[in-house]
Amino acid sequence: MDPEGHDEAPEELPAPTLWPVGFAVGCTVVLIGIVVSTVVAVVGGVITALFAYLWIRELGRGRHKAVAVEPETAEPVYDHVPEPHEGEAFPRNKFLEGATLGVGALIGGIVTLPILGFAVVPAFTDQGHDDIDLGPIDNFPNGKFIIATFMEDPKQGEVSRRTCYIRNNGLLGKVPSFTVLSNRCAHLGCPVQANGLLFESQAKSIHTKNTVVNLIPTLPAGFGCPCHGGQYDTEGNRTAGPPVRALDRYEFLIKNGRLYLGKPYSVAKVTGEGANAKITAYGLTGPGQHVDGPEAWLYPIQPPGSS
C-alpha cells in the first residue's frame, strides 16, 4: 500500500505468444543453411528477424500495469502524481541488470564468434573443383579400360589420391565420348577393384601441370568390392551385393587433345552402353544413400563439397 492508502496494481505479465517459437525455427533454419545452402541460411535469417521484431513488439505492448477496478460505491480515485522523493523513473538496479547482460553478451560474442568462424567459414570457401589433367587422349585406346590414379589436390598430399576407371567410347557424332567411373563403392565407400587382368607391364606415368597420373590398362568383366561383395558391370550398374545404386562418375572434357576430369556426380542406374548410355546425373551423394525414388527422401541434403 502506498503512503496515500492506494493499493499498487501489480505489473501485468505479457500474454503467451507464438513469436518465440517462430524465432527458434528461424534460428534452426539459419544453422541448417550454414551447412547446406547459403539461400537456406538467408531465408532463416529473414524468418528470425521477422519473428524477433514481432516478439519485441509484443513485449513492448505488454509492459503496462493493470487498471484496478473499484466498486461503484467507492470514492472516486484520482491519478496519483508521484512526488520527487518517491523513487527514480529508471531504477539503478534496472540499469545494472541491462549493463550486466550487455557485457555478458559482448564477452560471449568475443569468445564464440572466432570458434564459429573457423567451424563454418571453410564450408563456404575453397569449394571449387579444378579440372584434373590426365594427359593426351592418345593414352586411352578406343574400347579399352584404363585405371588412372591421381591426386585431386596435390597440396593435401596422399589423402587426396583418387582412382577411376576410364574407357574411350569413341565418337558420339563428332564429339569424343568417355566413361569415367569412380572406384568408390556405393555401399560404404570401399575401393572397388577391376574384375579382370591388369597389364602392369604397360603401365605409364604422365607428369601433368599439378600432379602425376599413373595409368594401367585393364580388361575387366566388371568391378567388385573386396570388402562386402558389391558387384558392378562395366557401366557401373550394381549387379549383386549390398550397394544401393550404380558407381559414381566424373564429368570430363577435352582441351587441346587432352582429357580433363571435372566434378564427380552420383548415378542411380545407367541404361545402354558406352557412348549411347543414358545417364541421369545427381549431386554427389554419400555411400549407402539412394538418389532416386521415395528412399531418397529419407536422407539429408548433402553439404557443400561432400565427397
C-alpha positions as CSV (number, residue, x, y, z in Angstrom):
1,M,0.0,0.0,0.0
2,D,1.4,3.5,-0.9
3,P,1.5,6.4,1.6
4,E,-1.8,7.7,0.3
5,G,-3.5,4.5,1.1
6,H,-4.0,3.3,-2.5
7,D,-3.1,-0.3,-3.5
8,E,-0.4,-0.5,-6.2
9,A,-1.6,-2.6,-9.1
10,P,0.8,-5.4,-9.9
11,E,2.7,-5.3,-13.2
12,E,0.9,-7.4,-15.8
13,L,2.9,-10.1,-17.5
14,P,2.9,-10.5,-21.3
15,A,0.3,-12.9,-22.6
16,P,1.5,-16.2,-24.1
17,T,2.6,-15.8,-27.7
18,L,3.9,-18.0,-30.6
19,W,6.6,-15.5,-31.7
20,P,9.4,-17.2,-29.7
21,V,8.6,-20.4,-31.5
22,G,9.0,-18.7,-34.9
23,F,12.2,-17.1,-33.7
24,A,13.6,-20.5,-32.7
25,V,12.5,-22.1,-36.0
26,G,14.3,-19.2,-37.8
27,C,17.5,-19.8,-35.8
28,T,17.3,-23.5,-36.7
29,V,16.9,-22.8,-40.4
30,V,19.9,-20.5,-40.2
31,L,22.1,-23.2,-38.7
32,I,20.9,-25.7,-41.3
33,G,21.6,-23.2,-44.1
34,I,25.1,-22.7,-42.8
35,V,25.7,-26.3,-43.6
36,V,23.7,-27.0,-46.8
37,S,23.0,-23.8,-48.6
38,T,23.5,-20.0,-48.5
39,V,20.0,-19.5,-49.8
40,V,18.5,-21.5,-46.9
41,A,20.6,-19.5,-44.4
42,V,19.3,-16.2,-45.8
43,V,15.7,-17.5,-45.6
44,G,16.4,-18.5,-42.0
45,G,17.8,-15.0,-41.3
46,V,14.7,-13.3,-42.6
47,I,12.4,-15.6,-40.6
48,T,14.5,-14.9,-37.4
49,A,14.5,-11.2,-37.9
50,L,10.7,-11.1,-38.6
51,F,9.7,-13.1,-35.5
52,A,12.2,-11.2,-33.4
53,Y,10.6,-8.0,-34.4
54,L,7.1,-9.3,-33.7
55,W,8.2,-10.8,-30.3
56,I,9.8,-7.5,-29.2
57,R,6.7,-5.5,-30.3
58,E,4.5,-7.9,-28.3
59,L,6.7,-7.5,-25.2
60,G,6.5,-3.7,-25.6
61,R,2.8,-3.8,-25.7
62,G,2.6,-6.0,-22.6
63,R,4.6,-3.8,-20.3
64,H,1.9,-1.8,-18.6
65,K,0.1,-2.0,-15.3
66,A,-3.3,-3.5,-14.8
67,V,-6.0,-0.9,-14.0
68,A,-7.7,-1.7,-10.7
69,V,-11.5,-1.5,-10.9
70,E,-13.1,-0.1,-7.8
71,P,-16.7,-0.8,-6.7
72,E,-19.3,1.7,-7.8
73,T,-19.8,2.8,-4.2
74,A,-16.2,3.6,-3.7
75,E,-14.9,7.2,-3.6
76,P,-13.5,8.4,-6.9
77,V,-9.9,7.6,-7.3
78,Y,-7.8,10.3,-8.8
79,D,-4.5,9.7,-10.6
80,H,-1.7,9.7,-8.2
81,V,1.1,12.0,-9.1
82,P,4.4,10.7,-7.6
83,E,6.4,13.1,-5.5
84,P,10.1,13.6,-6.3
85,H,11.2,11.6,-3.3
86,E,9.1,8.5,-4.3
87,G,11.8,6.9,-6.4
88,E,13.7,7.0,-9.8
89,A,11.8,6.7,-13.1
90,F,14.5,4.2,-14.2
91,P,15.8,2.4,-11.1
92,R,19.6,1.8,-10.8
93,N,19.1,-2.0,-10.5
94,K,17.5,-2.0,-13.9
95,F,20.5,-0.2,-15.4
96,L,22.9,-2.6,-13.7
97,E,20.8,-5.6,-15.0
98,G,21.0,-4.3,-18.6
99,A,24.7,-3.4,-18.3
100,T,25.5,-6.9,-17.0
101,L,23.6,-8.6,-19.8
102,G,25.2,-6.4,-22.4
103,V,28.7,-7.1,-21.1
104,G,27.9,-10.8,-20.9
105,A,26.7,-10.8,-24.5
106,L,29.8,-9.0,-25.6
107,I,32.1,-11.4,-23.9
108,G,30.1,-14.4,-25.3
109,G,30.4,-13.0,-28.8
110,I,34.1,-12.4,-28.5
111,V,34.6,-16.0,-27.3
112,T,32.1,-17.7,-29.6
113,L,32.5,-15.9,-33.0
114,P,36.1,-16.9,-33.7
115,I,35.3,-20.6,-33.0
116,L,32.1,-20.4,-35.0
117,G,34.0,-18.7,-37.9
118,F,36.6,-21.5,-38.0
119,A,33.9,-24.1,-37.9
120,V,31.6,-22.5,-40.6
121,V,33.7,-20.4,-43.0
122,P,35.6,-23.4,-44.5
123,A,32.2,-24.8,-45.7
124,F,31.8,-21.8,-48.0
125,T,35.4,-21.2,-49.1
126,D,37.7,-23.2,-51.4
127,Q,34.8,-25.4,-52.6
128,G,35.8,-25.2,-56.2
129,H,36.9,-28.2,-58.2
130,D,39.8,-27.7,-60.5
131,D,39.8,-29.8,-63.7
132,I,42.3,-32.6,-63.5
133,D,44.6,-33.0,-66.5
134,L,45.0,-36.7,-67.3
135,G,47.2,-36.2,-70.3
136,P,46.7,-36.8,-74.1
137,I,43.7,-38.8,-75.2
138,D,46.0,-41.0,-77.2
139,N,46.9,-42.7,-73.9
140,F,43.3,-44.0,-73.8
141,P,42.8,-46.6,-76.6
142,N,39.3,-46.9,-78.1
143,G,37.2,-49.5,-76.3
144,K,39.8,-50.2,-73.6
145,F,39.6,-49.5,-69.8
146,I,42.5,-47.7,-68.2
147,I,43.0,-47.4,-64.4
148,A,44.0,-43.8,-63.6
149,T,45.3,-42.8,-60.2
150,F,46.0,-39.1,-59.4
151,M,45.9,-36.6,-56.6
152,E,42.8,-34.5,-56.6
153,D,44.5,-31.7,-54.6
154,P,48.4,-32.2,-54.5
155,K,48.6,-29.6,-51.7
156,Q,46.8,-32.1,-49.4
157,G,49.1,-34.9,-50.3
158,E,48.2,-38.6,-50.4
159,V,44.9,-38.1,-48.6
160,S,43.5,-36.6,-51.9
161,R,44.6,-39.5,-54.1
162,R,41.8,-40.9,-56.2
163,T,41.3,-43.8,-58.6
164,C,38.9,-44.1,-61.5
165,Y,38.3,-46.4,-64.5
166,I,38.3,-44.7,-67.9
167,R,37.1,-46.1,-71.2
168,N,37.3,-44.4,-74.5
169,N,34.0,-45.0,-76.2
170,G,35.0,-43.4,-79.5
171,L,33.0,-40.7,-81.1
172,L,29.4,-39.7,-80.4
173,G,28.7,-37.9,-83.6
174,K,31.7,-35.7,-83.8
175,V,32.4,-35.5,-80.1
176,P,34.7,-37.9,-78.2
177,S,32.9,-40.0,-75.6
178,F,34.4,-41.4,-72.4
179,T,33.1,-43.4,-69.5
180,V,34.8,-42.4,-66.2
181,L,33.8,-44.5,-63.2
182,S,34.8,-43.7,-59.6
183,N,36.3,-46.6,-57.6
184,R,34.3,-45.6,-54.5
185,C,31.8,-48.4,-53.7
186,A,28.2,-47.1,-53.4
187,H,27.7,-49.3,-50.3
188,L,30.2,-48.0,-47.7
189,G,32.9,-46.3,-49.9
190,C,35.4,-49.1,-50.0
191,P,37.8,-49.1,-53.1
192,V,36.3,-51.1,-55.9
193,Q,38.7,-53.3,-58.0
194,A,38.6,-54.4,-61.6
195,N,37.4,-58.0,-62.1
196,G,39.9,-58.9,-64.7
197,L,43.5,-58.7,-65.9
198,L,45.9,-55.8,-65.1
199,F,48.6,-55.2,-67.7
200,E,51.1,-53.7,-65.3
201,S,53.9,-54.1,-67.9
202,Q,52.2,-51.5,-70.0
203,A,51.8,-49.0,-67.1
204,K,52.9,-45.5,-67.6
205,S,53.2,-42.2,-65.6
206,I,52.1,-38.9,-67.0
207,H,53.5,-35.7,-65.5
208,T,50.9,-33.0,-65.8
209,K,50.8,-29.4,-64.5
210,N,49.7,-30.2,-61.0
211,T,50.1,-33.9,-60.4
212,V,51.5,-37.2,-61.6
213,V,48.9,-39.5,-63.3
214,N,49.6,-43.3,-63.2
215,L,47.8,-45.3,-66.0
216,I,47.4,-49.1,-66.0
217,P,45.5,-50.9,-68.8
218,T,43.0,-53.5,-67.6
219,L,40.5,-55.9,-69.2
220,P,37.6,-56.1,-66.7
221,A,34.4,-58.2,-66.9
222,G,33.1,-55.8,-64.3
223,F,34.1,-54.4,-60.9
224,G,33.9,-55.7,-57.4
225,C,34.2,-54.6,-53.8
226,P,36.5,-56.9,-51.8
227,C,35.1,-55.7,-48.5
228,H,31.4,-56.6,-48.7
229,G,30.9,-58.3,-52.1
230,G,29.3,-55.5,-54.1
231,Q,29.4,-56.2,-57.8
232,Y,29.0,-53.8,-60.8
233,D,29.0,-54.3,-64.6
234,T,31.2,-52.4,-67.0
235,E,28.8,-49.4,-67.0
236,G,28.9,-49.2,-63.2
237,N,25.5,-50.7,-62.6
238,R,25.0,-52.7,-59.5
239,T,24.6,-56.4,-60.3
240,A,24.9,-58.0,-56.8
241,G,25.6,-57.3,-53.2
242,P,24.6,-54.5,-50.8
243,P,25.2,-51.3,-52.9
244,V,22.1,-49.2,-53.4
245,R,23.0,-47.6,-56.7
246,A,25.5,-47.5,-59.6
247,L,29.1,-46.3,-59.2
248,D,29.6,-42.6,-59.2
249,R,31.0,-41.0,-62.3
250,Y,33.2,-38.0,-63.3
251,E,32.4,-35.2,-65.7
252,F,35.0,-34.9,-68.4
253,L,36.1,-32.5,-71.1
254,I,38.6,-32.4,-73.9
255,K,41.1,-29.4,-74.2
256,N,43.7,-29.3,-76.9
257,G,43.7,-33.0,-77.3
258,R,44.0,-33.8,-73.6
259,L,41.5,-35.4,-71.2
260,Y,40.4,-33.5,-68.2
261,L,38.2,-34.7,-65.3
262,G,35.6,-32.4,-63.8
263,K,33.4,-32.8,-60.8
264,P,32.2,-36.3,-59.6
265,Y,28.4,-37.0,-59.5
266,S,26.2,-39.8,-58.5
267,V,24.1,-42.1,-60.7
268,A,21.1,-44.3,-59.9
269,K,21.3,-46.6,-62.9
270,V,22.7,-46.4,-66.4
271,T,20.6,-47.5,-69.4
272,G,22.5,-48.5,-72.5
273,E,26.3,-48.8,-73.1
274,G,29.3,-46.8,-74.0
275,A,28.6,-43.6,-76.0
276,N,24.9,-44.4,-76.2
277,A,24.4,-44.8,-72.4
278,K,21.5,-42.8,-70.9
279,I,22.5,-41.3,-67.6
280,T,20.6,-39.2,-65.1
281,A,23.2,-37.2,-63.0
282,Y,22.5,-36.4,-59.4
283,G,24.6,-34.3,-57.0
284,L,27.4,-36.2,-55.4
285,T,25.9,-38.3,-52.6
286,G,27.4,-40.3,-49.8
287,P,27.8,-44.1,-49.9
288,G,24.8,-46.1,-48.9
289,Q,22.3,-43.3,-49.8
290,H,19.7,-43.6,-52.5
291,V,19.5,-40.8,-55.1
292,D,16.1,-41.5,-56.6
293,G,12.7,-42.9,-55.6
294,P,11.0,-42.5,-52.2
295,E,14.1,-43.8,-50.4
296,A,16.0,-40.6,-51.3
297,W,13.6,-38.6,-49.2
298,L,14.9,-40.3,-46.1
299,Y,18.4,-38.9,-46.5
300,P,19.7,-35.4,-45.6
301,I,20.8,-32.7,-48.0
302,Q,24.5,-33.1,-48.8
303,P,26.8,-30.4,-47.5
304,P,28.9,-28.4,-50.0
305,G,32.0,-30.2,-51.2
306,S,31.0,-33.6,-49.8
307,S,32.8,-36.5,-51.3
